[in-house]
Amino acid sequence: MGIEELINYVNQYVTIPLYANDFPKKAKGDCGFVRLEGGGAPHMYIDGLTYPSMQVMIRHEDEQAASIEAQQVWDTFNNKSNFMIGATRVRFASNGQSVPIYVGKDESGRTLYSVNVSLIIL
């Protein structure tokens, strides 16, 4: 599973453009990024069983809209099982916290939220 596949999957559930790994300097206004992270070590005995994690960061000029977008991402992955992201079968996804994390405001006063998700892939 690559970052572009992950972005394409999350794009089905949000109304803002998403980018890979960070907010590009050219990105204006409301947008987000998806970051694929290392997660846990691969399973010792089952070949191909991995535990990556991901972060989706939402940035929006409207605080309520930011909250809604972040909640949509959270709901998308909350205890979801047996689904495909691109050509990769995800056995289970779980959120790293009970609600999206309010990160604060950026230098332009836009609201930031983060959703962290752990995946089990085989």
C-alpha positions, 0 to 999 in steps of 0.5 A: 500500500502506497501513499497515493492509494491511501490518499485516494481511499481517504478522498472518498470520505472528505470534501477537501484536497489531500496531499502526501505527508505535509501541507505543500507551500502551494496549498491554499486554504482548506486541505489535508495531508495523509502520512503513512507511518511505520507503526509496529514491527512485522509479525515474527511468524506470519509472513506479510502480517504488518502493522502500519499506522497513518495520520490524516491532518485536516486544515480548515478556515472554518473551525466547525468544518474542520471538526466535521471533516476530521470526524468523517475520517475518524468514522471511516476507520473506526474499528473497520475490518476486511476492506481494500485500500488499492490492492492491499487487504486491510484486516482491521483498522482502529483509531488511536484515540476516542475522538479526532485530536484538536491540534490548534491553529496554524500561523494563518489562524486555520484550525488543525485536527489530526486523526491517527489510525493503526492498521493490520495488513495481511 
